[in-house]
Amino acid sequence: MRRQKKLLTGLALLGAGALILSGCASGGADEGDGTTLKLWHFESETSAMGIAWGEAIKVFEKETGATVEFEEKSFEQIRSTASQVLNSNEAPDILEYNKGNATAGLLASQGLLSSLDDAVAEYGWDDKLAPSLQTTARYDDKGIMGSGSWYGVPNYGEFVEVYYNKDMFAANGLEVPTTLAELEDVMQAFVDKGVTPLAESAAEYPLGQLWYQLALSKADRGWIDDYQLYTGDVDWQGPEVSYATETIKDWTDKGYISQDASGFKAEDAGTAFINGTYPIFFSGSWWYNRFTTEATGFDWGTFLFPEAKFSPGSAGNMWVVPENAKNKELAYKFIDVTMRPEIQALIGNNGGVPVAADEADITDPKSQELIAAFNELTDKDGIAFYPDWPTPTFYDQLNAGLQELINDTKSPKDVQTQLGEQYQSGVDDIVG
């Protein structure tokens, strides 16, 4: 298997489940005009993936003579409308889509995604992706990740870590915490100065990922497999979930998290960090290059969540090809262009985590720092996927439950009971 040195040793561990293509259906290419590729993704043009894929479009058009009709969609647009759009004649030929049982797995089980098995064999993408990166690319007939056909191809990796404002830390005589107790001391020091330390969003994913990180700090791999792969029952009043929920409530009560976060979206939290309003933001590597280009009023850095062996993360979102795509062969050719070393290097040198790059091609210091943190996490088998993956509805349910928690309209125990019932109902619908 072709693999690029140390850069991808971490990606190799990236979760048995980071992207799985399901057999490449041969029918459909002759239904289109063969000269136009309709492409959707939700990366900004200044993000690592946006930069790399912009160049990939140029290369693809030059080599094939085809034209790319690109439409930028938001993550929420694609997430909320995918089933309807892909089940219609308006489906694109290729799109970036979220990985996991509740997203790509669900669409695969509904017959809305093309199996990419034949394309994987033809182009050798399985040789470029370490086995552990293939977990979320493959799904069985129930849409459960880790086995079955390929339904997607990951192009990058991702993980969640702590972003911090170095200038605000220095001005208050604070250092990077190495323990959870030290992190709480840092946050209390900011509260004592009248500053809310955590930029948060409960209306979208950031608070849910912090909640999951706190649960992971008390978890082992067995608990993660139970939660994500249904290998056993999850105790929703057990130490992992209880610690996470009670800590979110405690941190809100202490002023580490503002109740206003109940109505904030991820963009609100991220831009508030960019503006220097909050000194700490716990979120994904997908923000890295944006902070590099937009958070120019202060110096910032990152660190992994203190004392946590596991963190949210996976192979990145993946390229999928709808079953109703009209130009499937062009879609496969475009995927292959994005897997080339020169395109992967653009991801790596612009704040992303590539899956098929040559380590020697990564020269940007900030990018080297990001990839080093990812390798540190994956070297200890620390990738734990995301909290909303288990069921199609759990993303919205988790957000709603945490909104009630920080609004103080439900107790931690009641929130856990509610989430546990919703989780189990969704899992039962999948596994029968």
C-alpha positions in Angstrom: 0.0 0.0 0.0 1.4 3.4 -1.0 1.6 5.5 2.1 3.5 8.8 2.6 5.7 8.5 5.7 5.0 10.0 9.1 2.5 12.7 7.8 -0.1 10.0 7.3 0.7 7.7 10.1 -1.9 9.7 12.0 -4.3 9.6 9.2 -3.8 5.9 9.0 -5.2 5.6 12.5 -7.9 8.0 11.7 -10.6 5.9 12.6 -11.7 2.9 11.2 -14.2 4.7 9.7 -13.4 7.7 7.8 -14.7 7.2 4.4 -16.1 4.5 2.4 -17.0 4.3 -1.2 -19.5 1.8 -2.2 -19.4 0.2 -5.7 -18.9 2.5 -8.6 -22.1 2.0 -10.6 -21.2 2.0 -14.3 -24.6 3.2 -15.4 -25.4 6.9 -15.6 -22.3 8.4 -17.3 -24.0 8.1 -20.7 -27.1 9.9 -19.4 -25.3 13.2 -19.2 -23.6 15.3 -21.8 -20.1 14.1 -20.8 -18.8 17.7 -20.9 -20.2 19.2 -17.7 -19.5 18.3 -14.1 -22.0 19.7 -11.6 -20.1 20.0 -8.3 -21.2 21.1 -4.8 -19.2 21.6 -1.7 -19.3 23.8 1.4 -15.7 24.9 1.8 -14.9 28.6 1.6 -12.6 29.7 -1.2 -9.9 30.7 1.4 -10.0 27.4 3.3 -7.4 24.7 2.7 -9.8 22.5 0.9 -11.3 25.5 -1.0 -7.9 26.5 -2.3 -6.9 22.9 -3.2 -10.2 22.1 -4.9 -10.1 25.4 -6.8 -6.8 24.3 -8.3 -8.2 20.8 -8.9 -11.0 22.3 -11.0 -8.5 24.1 -13.2 -6.5 20.9 -13.7 -9.6 18.8 -14.3 -11.0 21.2 -16.9 -7.6 21.5 -18.7 -7.1 17.7 -18.8 -10.6 16.6 -19.7 -12.0 19.6 -21.7 -15.1 19.4 -19.5 -16.6 22.4 -17.7 -17.2 22.4 -14.0 -20.4 24.0 -12.8 -19.6 24.7 -9.2 -22.1 25.8 -6.5 -21.0 26.5 -3.0 -23.6 25.3 -0.5 -23.5 25.7 3.3 -23.0 22.6 5.5 -26.5 23.1 6.8 -28.1 23.4 3.3 -26.6 20.1 2.2 -27.3 18.3 5.5 -30.9 19.3 5.7 -31.9 18.8 2.0 -29.7 16.0 0.8 -32.3 13.2 0.8 -34.8 15.3 -1.2 -32.3 16.8 -3.6 -30.4 13.5 -4.3 -33.7 11.7 -4.9 -34.5 14.2 -7.7 -33.3 15.2 -11.2 -31.6 18.2 -9.5 -28.8 16.0 -8.0 -25.3 17.2 -8.7 -22.7 14.8 -10.2 -20.5 15.0 -7.2 -20.7 16.7 -3.8 -18.9 16.9 -0.5 -20.9 15.1 2.2 -20.6 14.4 5.9 -19.5 10.9 6.9 -21.0 8.6 9.4 -24.0 6.4 10.0 -26.5 9.2 10.3 -25.4 11.0 7.1 -23.6 9.1 4.3 -24.6 5.8 5.8 -28.3 6.8 5.8 -28.1 8.0 2.2 -26.3 4.8 1.1 -28.9 2.6 2.8 -31.6 4.5 0.9 -30.0 3.9 -2.4 -29.2 7.6 -3.0 -25.4 7.2 -3.4 -23.5 5.3 -6.0 -21.3 2.4 -5.0 -17.7 3.3 -5.8 -16.2 -0.1 -5.5 -15.3 -0.3 -9.2 -13.9 3.2 -9.3 -11.8 2.5 -6.2 -10.3 -0.5 -7.9 -9.7 1.3 -11.2 -8.1 4.4 -9.7 -6.3 2.7 -6.7 -7.7 5.1 -4.0 -7.6 2.2 -1.5 -3.8 2.2 -2.0 -3.7 5.9 -1.1 -5.9 5.7 2.0 -4.7 3.8 5.0 -7.1 1.0 6.2 -8.2 3.0 9.2 -9.2 5.9 7.0 -11.5 3.6 5.1 -13.9 3.0 8.0 -16.2 6.0 7.3 -16.0 5.4 3.6 -17.7 2.0 3.7 -21.2 1.1 4.8 -23.2 -2.1 5.0 -26.8 -2.4 3.8 -28.1 -0.8 7.0 -25.8 2.2 6.6 -23.5 1.2 9.4 -19.9 2.3 8.8 -16.8 0.0 8.7 -17.8 -2.7 6.2 -19.5 -3.1 2.9 -19.1 -1.1 -0.2 -17.3 2.2 -0.7 -19.7 5.2 -0.9 -17.3 8.0 -0.5 -13.6 9.0 -0.7 -12.1 11.2 2.0 -9.7 13.9 0.8 -8.5 15.2 4.1 -8.5 14.6 7.9 -9.9 16.6 10.7 -9.9 16.8 14.5 -11.1 19.0 17.3 -8.7 21.0 19.6 -8.5 24.1 21.6 -7.8 27.5 20.0 -6.5 30.2 22.3 -5.7 33.9 22.1 -2.0 34.1 23.1 -2.2 37.8 23.6 -5.1 37.6 26.1 -3.4 34.7 27.9 -0.1 36.7 28.2 -1.9 39.9 29.3 -3.3 37.9 32.2 -0.2 36.0 33.1 -1.7 32.7 32.0 -0.1 29.7 30.4 -1.4 26.8 28.3 -3.1 24.3 30.7 -1.8 20.8 30.8 -4.6 19.4 33.1 -8.3 19.9 33.2 -7.9 21.5 36.6 -5.5 24.0 35.1 -7.9 24.7 32.3 -10.6 25.5 34.8 -8.2 27.8 36.7 -7.5 29.6 33.4 -11.2 30.1 32.7 -11.9 31.3 36.2 -9.1 33.8 35.9 -10.8 35.3 32.8 -14.2 35.3 34.6 -12.6 37.2 37.5 -11.6 39.9 35.0 -15.1 40.1 33.6 -14.3 38.0 30.4 -16.4 35.0 29.3 -13.6 32.5 28.4 -15.3 30.1 26.0 -16.7 31.1 22.6 -19.6 28.7 22.2 -22.6 27.8 20.1 -25.4 25.5 21.2 -27.6 26.1 18.2 -25.0 24.2 16.1 -22.2 21.8 16.7 -19.5 23.4 18.9 -21.1 22.8 22.3 -22.1 19.3 21.3 -18.5 18.6 20.5 -17.3 20.0 23.8 -19.9 17.9 25.6 -18.6 14.8 23.8 -15.0 15.7 24.5 -15.9 15.8 28.2 -17.5 12.4 28.0 -14.4 11.1 26.2 -12.2 12.3 29.0 -13.9 9.5 31.1 -14.2 7.0 28.3 -12.3 4.1 26.9 -12.4 2.7 23.4 -15.0 0.2 24.4 -17.4 3.0 25.3 -16.7 4.7 22.0 -17.5 1.6 20.0 -20.7 1.1 22.0 -21.7 4.6 21.3 -20.7 4.8 17.6 -20.9 1.2 16.3 -23.6 -0.2 18.6 -21.4 -2.9 20.0 -23.0 -2.6 23.4 -25.5 -0.6 25.4 -24.7 3.0 26.3 -25.5 4.0 29.9 -26.9 7.5 29.7 -26.7 7.9 33.5 -23.2 6.5 33.6 -19.9 8.3 34.5 -19.1 9.4 30.9 -22.3 11.1 30.0 -23.0 12.3 33.5 -19.6 14.0 33.8 -20.1 15.7 30.4 -23.6 17.0 31.1 -22.9 18.1 34.7 -19.7 19.8 33.6 -21.4 21.8 30.9 -24.0 22.9 33.5 -21.3 23.7 36.0 -19.3 25.7 33.5 -22.4 27.7 32.5 -23.2 28.4 36.1 -19.6 29.7 36.7 -19.7 31.9 33.7 -17.2 30.0 31.6 -20.0 29.5 29.0 -22.6 32.3 28.3 -26.3 31.4 28.3 -26.4 33.6 25.2 -24.6 30.7 23.4 -28.0 29.0 23.3 -28.9 31.0 20.2 -25.4 31.3 18.7 -24.4 29.3 15.6 -21.0 28.0 14.9 -20.2 31.0 12.7 -21.1 33.3 15.6 -18.7 31.6 17.9 -15.9 31.4 15.4 -16.1 35.0 14.4 -16.3 36.1 18.0 -13.0 34.4 18.5 -11.6 36.0 15.4 -12.7 39.4 16.8 -10.9 38.8 20.1 -14.1 38.7 22.1 -13.4 35.3 23.7 -9.9 33.9 24.5 -10.8 30.2 24.0 -12.6 28.3 21.2 -12.9 24.5 21.2 -13.6 23.5 17.6 -12.3 21.7 14.5 -9.2 21.9 12.3 -11.5 23.2 9.6 -11.2 26.7 11.2 -7.4 26.6 11.1 -6.7 28.3 7.8 -9.5 30.8 8.3 -8.0 31.9 11.6 -4.7 32.2 9.9 -6.1 34.6 7.3 -8.7 36.4 9.4 -7.5 36.4 13.0 -4.8 39.0 12.3 -5.3 41.3 15.3 -3.6 39.0 17.8 -1.4 36.0 18.1 -3.1 32.6 18.5 -2.2 29.0 19.0 -3.7 25.6 19.7 -3.4 22.7 22.1 -5.1 19.3 22.5 -7.8 19.1 25.2 -5.9 18.6 28.5 -5.6 15.0 29.8 -7.8 13.5 27.1 -6.6 10.4 25.3 -9.5 10.7 22.8 -10.8 13.7 20.9 -13.6 14.2 18.3 -12.3 13.7 14.8 -12.1 11.4 11.8 -11.2 11.4 8.2 -12.8 14.5 6.7 -16.0 14.8 4.8 -15.9 12.9 1.6 -16.7 13.0 -2.1 -19.8 11.1 -2.9 -21.5 10.5 -6.2 -25.3 10.5 -6.2 -27.1 7.5 -7.8 -28.9 10.1 -10.0 -25.7 11.8 -11.1 -25.7 12.2 -14.9 -21.9 12.3 -15.4 -20.5 9.7 -13.0 -17.3 9.0 -15.0 -16.4 12.7 -14.8 -17.0 12.6 -11.1 -14.6 9.8 -10.7 -11.9 11.6 -12.7 -12.4 14.7 -10.5 -12.0 12.7 -7.3 -8.8 11.3 -8.7 -7.4 14.8 -9.4 -8.0 15.8 -5.8 -6.0 12.8 -4.6 -2.9 13.8 -6.5 0.2 14.8 -4.4 0.3 18.4 -5.7 -3.4 19.0 -4.7 -2.9 17.2 -1.4 0.1 19.5 -0.7 -2.1 22.6 -1.2 -4.4 21.2 1.5 -1.4 20.6 3.8 0.3 24.0 3.2 -2.9 26.0 3.8 -4.0 24.7 7.2 -5.6 21.4 6.3 -4.7 17.8 7.0 -4.1 15.9 3.8 -4.6 12.1 3.4 -2.3 11.4 0.5 0.5 14.0 0.6 4.3 13.7 0.6 5.6 15.0 4.0 8.4 16.8 2.2 5.9 18.9 0.3 4.5 20.4 3.6 6.6 23.5 4.2 4.3 26.0 6.0 5.2 26.2 9.7 1.6 26.7 10.9 0.5 23.7 8.8 3.4 21.6 10.2 2.1 22.5 13.7 -1.4 21.4 12.9 -0.3 18.1 11.4 2.0 17.4 14.3 -1.0 17.8 16.7 -3.1 15.5 14.6 -0.3 12.9 14.5 0.1 13.2 18.3 -3.6 12.4 18.7 -3.7 9.6 16.2 -0.5 8.0 17.4 -2.3 7.1 20.6 -5.4 5.9 18.7 -7.3 9.0 19.9 -9.8 9.6 17.1 -13.3 9.1 18.4 -15.6 10.4 15.6 -18.4 12.9 16.4 -21.3 12.9 18.9 -24.1 13.2 16.3 -23.0 10.3 14.1 -25.1 7.4 15.6 -28.5 8.4 14.3 -29.9 10.7 11.6 -31.7 12.9 14.0 -29.2 13.1 16.9 -27.5 16.2 15.7 -30.6 18.3 16.2 -31.6 16.4 19.3 -28.3 16.9 21.0 -28.2 20.6 20.2 -31.8 21.0 21.6 -30.9 19.1 24.7 -27.8 21.2 25.4 -29.8 24.4 24.8 -32.2 23.4 27.5 -29.3 22.6 29.7 -27.6 25.9 29.5 -30.9 27.8 29.6 -31.5 26.0 32.9 -34.9 24.6 31.7 -33.9 21.0 32.3 -31.6 19.4 34.8 -28.5 17.4 33.7 -30.3 14.2 34.6 -33.4 15.1 32.7 -31.3 16.1 29.6 -29.5 12.8 29.8 -32.7 10.8 30.0 -34.1 12.7 27.1 -31.0 12.2 25.0 -30.7 8.6 25.9 -34.3 7.8 24.8 -33.8 9.7 21.5 -30.4 8.0 20.8 -31.8 4.5 21.5 -34.9 5.1 19.4 -32.7 6.2 16.5 -30.3 3.2 16.9 -33.2 0.8 17.1 -34.5 2.2 13.8 -31.2 1.4 12.2 -30.3 -2.0 13.6 -33.8 -3.3 14.0 
